Amino acid sequence: MHVLSLGLAWTPALYAQQVDTVARRVLAPGVTYMQLVNPAIPLVAYLVRVDLRRHDIELRALRARDSLRGRESITDMAHRAQTRGVNVLAAVNGDFFELKSGENENNQVIDGEWWKGLKVTDSPYDTYDNVHVQFAVDRDGHPMMDRFLFDGRAIAHGVVTPIITLNFNPSGNPEGTALYTPRYGVMTPHDTSRQTVEASMRAAGRRGDTLLFVRSGAISSASGSTIPRDGAVLAAYGPGSRAKEVQALADGDTVKLVLTTLPRPRHGMSPSLVIGGWPRILRNGVSVASEAPVIEGTISRNAEAKHPRTAIGFSRDSATLFIMVVDGRSAKSAGVSLVELASLMRGVGAWDAMNFDGGGSTTMVVDGALVNAPTDAAGEREVGNALAIVKKR
């Protein structure tokens, strides 16, 4: 039995104790799974540690049912990926999501493709409108953590039109421009509350990080346009200059799209992966969990109460990734608050860390099998998305 010491001066007294490693398994070179327990707390946690320097290991975001909307268990997501030849070593639940639709609340980038882009988090539970923390990976495999804003721009004839949202209707704004891709569905959303101009475009390749499109067909003066299967629709809302800029796009015009984040990844390139959460709990080795209500608008029942939790973090040199799941709401494991979760993550070696969705959503699958104890009466919950550790074949 290995003993992992969390006896560091900055930990709360409850967690300045020793945690026993009762199970340990190497899933692949550079990827290790451990089960951690402390009956005195009580605490049962599960940890996957990943050497990010290995070129045969990658992080991959998974979407429920391969759709912008929908819910699916982590086990089924992992199994479905396996049937497609993806060697999933481990997977955990990711972003918060709308229970009815399964749509995630934050930005989502999968394999370099933008599925959803936002300026402000789409959450009904914030104490004020803001942007939540997100985990990202750049094209070099370098992990990042920040409150990323979607930064989209359409460029034609030297005119730069800012794109406010991607695959999300920026309702309530007096004016704005949205981009809809086939991931959104067959048609753009109906919006009868304001003037709308929509321009259909066909994909024409890419140049570096710039996506190239060709305007195709007539400009629509109403919402609800068909989204081309091989293209996108640029929609401008309101009577301002954005509508005039979209209206000015002629059939056959080349439109350049630049889709990235603010702050930008290293080298200015678009990220290959973005997945959201709420909130950040470690910044530069220091717990910021207690500041979450002020910085990210967390609600007390989420932040301060003990719950099952899922967290992700990385080491000071960005070379090691840590994914942790904590059981809760049982006699064997009470769960943890966000402050306690921050201490646990710092204790295993994380320098920066954030909270994923938790409670009944908390799930870890290792080698295709569920390892933690979900708390929903029906068992493993169907969720919106997942983060997987994949071994390249």
Buried (B, 14 or more C-beta within 10 A) or exposed (E): EEEBEBEEEEBEEBBBBEBBBEBEEEBBEBBBBBBBBBEEBBBBBBBBBBBBEBEEBBBBBBBBBBBBBBBBBBBBBBEBBEEEEBBBBBBBBBBBBBEEEBBBBBBBBBEEEBBBBBBBBBBEEBEEEBBBBBBBBBBEBBBBBBBBBBBBBBBBEEEEBEBBBBBBBBEEBEBBBBBBBBBBBEEBBEBEEBBBBBBBBBBBEEEEBBBBBBBBEEBBEEBEBEBBEEBBBBBBBBEBEBBEBBEBBEEEBBBBBBBBBEEBBEEEBBBBBBBBBBBBBBBEEEBBBBBBBEBBBBBEEBBBBBBBBBBBBBBEEBBBBBBBBBBBBEEEBBBBBBBBBBBBBBBBBBBBBBBBBBBBBBBBBBEEEBBBBBBEEEEBBBBBBBBBBBBEE
